[in-house]
Amino acid sequence: MSARVDLVEPAAAPLLARRFFAAAGETSPIVRALAQVPELVAPTLDFVGAVLGATSLDLRTKELVILRVSALAGCTYCVAAHRVAADACGVSAAEAAAVCAAELPPDTFGADDLRVLAVADAVAGGGDVPDATVADLRHRRGDHVAVEVVLVASATLMLNRFCTALGLPPTAATAARLVELEDAS
């Protein structure tokens, strides 16, 4: 697949975007697309890094949310990239397949994961998020978890729309790692 905009090559990276380009290996197509508007690279990636990076919500749970939202939004770029990231965070092949399915299989996840994924589903579905869905997560895991799950799902939707609208392709390294993951399962 070819991107719908020119992806900035490392040698042509604008000054404001250079620090986000990989010193060795491939630079993310997200960075390369954002570099078209260099003044937006740092604020966008700083925000995304803060939301999707290490916080009180464990990375495995974040990756489940990101995969679920990305699958529901139909973002092939984010599903590919985060299938690889999810594997690194301990998400099994069966869990990844289940979270990417249209309907969650009933016996794949525990109650805590299902509460989180119910909120992710509601956010990804658009419109109002039911009070009971958020209340159940708040009651069992706390306000901070509810806030963070909604923020991770919402930031993921932003990236899903960005990547899908611009037709961003996965990196060669991501594509190769996906083949390895498929061969292993």
N, C-alpha and C positions, 0 to 999 in steps of 0.2 A: 504494500500500500504506500502511496506517495502522499506526503503532507500537502495540504491546500495552501500553505504559505511557504516561502523559502525559510529553511532552518539555517540560522546563522552558523557559519563554519568557525571553528576556534580561531583561525588566523584573522578572521574579520570581526571578532568579538569587540563590541564597543567597550570603552573603558569602564563604564558603570557595571557592565555585566561580566567582565573578565574573571573576577574571583569565583564565579559560579561555574566556570568551565573546568572540566577535569584536566588535571595536569598530565595524566596518562589515561589511555582508554577512551571510551565513548562518553560524551556529555549527553545528558538526558534531552530528548526532543522537547520537553517542556521548557527547559532552560534555553534551548536553541530557538524556540518560537518566541518566548518572552523577550529575548535579546533584540527583537525587532523594535521593542519599546523599552530601551535600557533603564529608564527611570522607574519602571514598574518591577524590574527583576528582584531587587533586594526586598522591597516591602511584601511582594507576593510570596517569595520563597522563605522569608523570615516568618511570616504568618503560617504558611503551610508547615514549615519545620517545627514550629512551636506546637501546633495542634496535633500533628501526626507523630511527633517525636516522643521522647520519654517524659512521662508525667505520672500522676498517681494511678492512671488507668494503664494496666499492663499492655505491652505491645501485641501480644497474642489476641487479646480482645479487640484492640484497635484494628488489627488486620482482618478479623472476622467481619467487623462493621464495614471496613473499606471494601472488602471483597463482595459483601452482600449488596451494598449500595451500588457499587460499580456494575455488578451483574444485572441488578434490576434496572439500572439506567442504560444498559447496553453499551458500556464503554469498554471496548476490547483492549485498548491501551492499558487502562487502569487494572482490568482483570489480569492481564498478562504480568504487568509489573508487580502487582500485589500478590499474585499467586507465588511468585518467587520470594517476595518479602515475607509472606505468611509462612512459607516452608521454613525460612530462617528463624521464625518466632515460635516454631513448634506446632503449627497447624498441620494436621495430617492430610494426606491426599483425600481420604474419605470426607473429612470435615470441609475441605476446600470445595470438593465436588458438591457436597450437600448445600453449602452456603451459597453456591452459584446456581442452584436449581431454582426453578420458578416457585416451587413450594418446598419449604423446609421439611425433610424427612423427620418423623416424630421421635425417633430414638437415637439420633446422632449427637444431640447436644444436651447438656444438663440444664437444670432450671435457670441458673444464673445466666448462662449464655443465651437461652431462649428469651429471657426478659430483655437483654441488651438488643438482640436481633429483632424483637418486636418493635422496639423504638426505632431502630434503623429502618425497618420496613415502613413504618408510619412516616418517617421523615422523607424517605425516598419516594413514597407514594404521592407526595404533594398534598396540598390542602392542610386541613387541621389535623393535628396529632391528638388522638383521644386522651382525655384526662386520665382514664384508668390505665392506659399503657405507660404513661410517665409515672403515675402514682405507684404502680407496682414496682417499677425499678427504683424509685426514690425510697420506698418503704424498705426494700430488701438490701439496697446497696448504698443509699445516701444521695443527697442532693448533688454532691460533687460528681458522682458517676453519671447521674441523669444529664447534668449540664455538659459534661465532657462527651458523652455518647452523641448527644444532639449536635454538638459542635463538630465532632469528627465526621458524622454523617453529612452535615451541611457543607463542610469544607470539601469533602469527597465529591459531593454533587457539583460543586463549583468546578473542580478539576475535571470531572467527567464531562461536563459540558464544554469546557475549554478543549480538551483532548479530542472529543468526538467532533466538535464543530470544525476544528482545524485538521482533522484526519491524521493525527500524529501516530506514527508507526512505533512499535516497540524497538528498542535497541537490539543489535545483533546478539549481544551478551544475554539479554532477557530471553530472546527467542531460543537461543541455544540451551539455556538453563531450563526452559519449559519442556523442551524435548527430553532432557535428562530426567525431569520429574515425571513425565508421562511414561518414559521407558521403565522407570523404577516402580511404577504402580501397576 
